[in-house]
């Protein structure tokens, strides 16, 4: 995670001209990877200066892009039943540290999401959040699994637009961040969709309820 700069990094930045291009060493000192640095310079068509490097470091940092958080929740959503503590269907938890567990609750209703994508996905998310709360876990964020027909069809475009507007509305109204989206296009879903919402939260094994 890139949650700030050390005193050495700040001192290193102060010695760099604000207008001249900076190098990889400076880029890595503020948390950018070599691949990210090469991409930035490629997008600009030249070597980035200090201001530009700092801009992208913030833009692509953990607080904004949630890169490491996305990877964490993406793995968590794929927890197998063998790895998870046993709860009723649609709920689960995995020990992370000591008695601390990552709990999850999931809900899916593709029919309702297809009829009214914006409202349907909000209902799914609200149900998942409610289930997580009844387990006694503190919510962290949510992810979406979506299977849709290819976006070259107008009806599929409209579905995705409305679906993500519902996700955005829910996130903004509750303050819960969307941290991962698993979206795939398949021709079989031109006449239907598959949507599942997952909510994750922290809890303690002994205090969680089924």
Legacy VTK file of the C-alpha trace (Angstrom):
# vtk DataFile Version 3.0
C-alpha trace
ASCII
DATASET POLYDATA
POINTS 210 float
0.000 0.000 0.000
1.072 3.566 -0.584
-0.224 5.406 2.437
2.249 8.287 2.550
5.836 9.333 2.012
8.775 8.827 4.336
11.105 11.643 5.347
13.756 10.299 2.948
11.261 10.269 0.071
10.206 13.853 0.798
13.848 14.930 0.929
14.506 13.129 -2.355
11.575 14.915 -3.982
12.718 18.333 -2.823
15.951 17.966 -4.743
14.225 17.272 -8.046
13.417 20.086 -10.463
9.689 20.651 -10.902
10.034 20.976 -14.669
12.660 18.444 -15.638
11.944 14.810 -16.202
12.560 12.425 -13.335
13.808 8.849 -13.436
12.720 5.429 -12.296
14.398 5.818 -8.919
12.214 8.789 -8.066
9.133 7.015 -9.421
9.686 3.964 -7.222
10.396 6.207 -4.209
6.791 7.447 -4.377
5.308 3.991 -4.872
5.092 3.545 -8.647
6.255 0.303 -10.199
8.598 0.119 -13.185
5.736 -1.023 -15.407
3.567 1.883 -14.262
6.406 4.331 -14.859
6.990 3.034 -18.372
3.261 3.295 -19.082
3.108 6.887 -17.819
6.031 7.974 -20.002
4.498 6.143 -22.940
1.186 7.940 -22.474
2.914 11.318 -22.251
5.325 10.602 -25.083
8.217 11.821 -22.911
9.722 11.423 -19.465
7.309 12.609 -16.789
8.307 15.446 -14.485
7.929 15.470 -10.713
4.422 16.913 -10.663
3.187 14.378 -13.205
4.825 11.477 -11.388
3.224 12.545 -8.109
-0.153 12.927 -9.813
-0.108 9.366 -11.133
1.238 7.996 -7.842
-1.830 9.406 -6.087
-4.214 8.444 -8.892
-2.983 4.863 -8.972
-2.419 4.564 -5.245
-4.287 2.300 -2.871
-6.624 5.005 -1.606
-7.940 5.803 -5.082
-7.597 2.703 -7.238
-7.699 0.168 -4.360
-5.363 -2.086 -6.321
-4.306 -4.317 -3.465
-7.817 -4.217 -1.983
-9.311 -5.317 -5.287
-6.975 -8.307 -5.438
-7.777 -9.210 -1.831
-11.544 -9.179 -2.298
-11.291 -10.887 -5.678
-9.590 -13.827 -3.966
-11.997 -13.684 -1.042
-15.025 -13.947 -3.311
-13.617 -17.185 -4.668
-13.193 -18.809 -1.283
-14.102 -22.476 -1.590
-16.470 -24.213 0.801
-13.539 -26.291 2.061
-11.656 -23.144 3.085
-14.641 -21.350 4.608
-16.175 -21.676 8.031
-19.607 -23.231 7.722
-22.666 -21.014 7.656
-26.034 -21.198 5.962
-26.022 -20.935 2.115
-25.039 -17.499 0.884
-22.890 -16.762 3.930
-19.348 -17.661 4.874
-16.204 -16.580 6.664
-12.506 -17.267 6.471
-10.007 -16.872 9.295
-7.449 -14.194 8.550
-5.568 -13.608 11.815
-6.243 -15.351 15.098
-9.977 -15.210 15.724
-10.403 -12.387 13.201
-12.346 -13.497 10.140
-13.376 -12.066 6.812
-17.096 -12.704 6.534
-19.184 -12.489 3.399
-22.819 -12.613 2.365
-24.039 -13.007 -1.181
-27.355 -12.589 -2.930
-28.461 -13.193 -6.508
-31.674 -12.694 -8.491
-31.010 -12.504 -12.205
-34.688 -12.269 -13.167
-35.307 -9.082 -11.182
-31.993 -7.587 -12.323
-32.940 -8.244 -15.922
-36.398 -6.660 -15.576
-35.085 -3.550 -13.803
-31.248 -3.579 -13.621
-30.832 -0.379 -11.565
-33.397 -1.323 -8.917
-32.651 -5.042 -9.033
-28.951 -4.712 -8.236
-29.711 -2.276 -5.401
-32.080 -4.832 -3.871
-29.396 -7.528 -4.145
-26.799 -5.315 -2.503
-29.178 -4.281 0.270
-30.010 -7.921 0.983
-26.328 -8.883 1.090
-25.553 -5.983 3.419
-28.461 -6.943 5.685
-27.334 -10.578 5.809
-23.785 -9.503 6.670
-25.066 -7.231 9.433
-27.165 -10.018 10.954
-24.006 -12.139 11.090
-22.461 -9.456 13.287
-19.718 -8.417 10.842
-18.683 -4.821 10.199
-19.060 -4.098 6.454
-15.958 -3.248 4.441
-17.103 -3.175 0.833
-18.801 -5.141 -1.920
-18.124 -6.773 -5.241
-20.259 -7.642 -8.249
-20.280 -10.716 -10.451
-21.971 -9.986 -13.786
-22.512 -12.147 -16.834
-24.052 -10.373 -19.811
-24.393 -10.666 -23.555
-21.819 -8.892 -25.730
-22.054 -5.078 -25.684
-22.365 -4.814 -29.465
-26.127 -5.230 -28.933
-28.085 -2.173 -27.869
-30.174 -4.039 -25.298
-27.029 -5.330 -23.588
-25.557 -1.824 -23.544
-28.698 -0.452 -21.904
-28.687 -3.253 -19.328
-25.074 -2.589 -18.316
-25.616 1.166 -18.188
-28.635 0.820 -15.915
-27.002 -1.862 -13.784
-23.920 0.227 -13.048
-26.048 3.292 -12.360
-27.762 1.230 -9.661
-24.399 0.130 -8.263
-23.181 3.738 -8.217
-26.355 4.943 -6.493
-26.047 2.279 -3.800
-22.363 2.985 -3.188
-22.878 6.732 -2.898
-25.961 6.470 -0.696
-24.444 3.962 1.747
-20.770 4.953 1.599
-19.822 1.332 0.892
-17.085 1.068 -1.760
-17.276 -1.149 -4.818
-13.916 -2.912 -4.684
-14.144 -5.560 -7.384
-16.145 -6.356 -10.531
-16.061 -9.723 -12.271
-17.626 -8.969 -15.667
-17.703 -11.411 -18.567
-19.558 -11.339 -21.870
-21.137 -14.490 -23.253
-23.538 -14.929 -26.152
-25.698 -17.249 -24.057
-26.690 -14.236 -21.938
-28.099 -12.162 -24.813
-31.570 -13.173 -23.662
-30.813 -13.064 -19.946
-28.232 -12.107 -17.338
-26.543 -13.481 -14.251
-25.915 -11.050 -11.390
-24.615 -11.740 -7.886
-23.688 -9.247 -5.196
-21.135 -9.978 -2.476
-20.641 -7.980 0.736
-17.550 -8.435 2.885
-16.868 -7.451 6.482
-14.623 -8.016 9.489
-15.726 -10.005 12.479
-14.594 -12.371 15.185
-15.228 -16.081 14.860
-16.805 -16.453 18.300
-19.218 -13.536 17.834
-20.451 -14.231 14.303
-23.970 -15.594 13.948
-25.359 -17.918 11.317
LINES 1 211
210 0 1 2 3 4 5 6 7 8 9 10 11 12 13 14 15 16 17 18 19 20 21 22 23 24 25 26 27 28 29 30 31 32 33 34 35 36 37 38 39 40 41 42 43 44 45 46 47 48 49 50 51 52 53 54 55 56 57 58 59 60 61 62 63 64 65 66 67 68 69 70 71 72 73 74 75 76 77 78 79 80 81 82 83 84 85 86 87 88 89 90 91 92 93 94 95 96 97 98 99 100 101 102 103 104 105 106 107 108 109 110 111 112 113 114 115 116 117 118 119 120 121 122 123 124 125 126 127 128 129 130 131 132 133 134 135 136 137 138 139 140 141 142 143 144 145 146 147 148 149 150 151 152 153 154 155 156 157 158 159 160 161 162 163 164 165 166 167 168 169 170 171 172 173 174 175 176 177 178 179 180 181 182 183 184 185 186 187 188 189 190 191 192 193 194 195 196 197 198 199 200 201 202 203 204 205 206 207 208 209
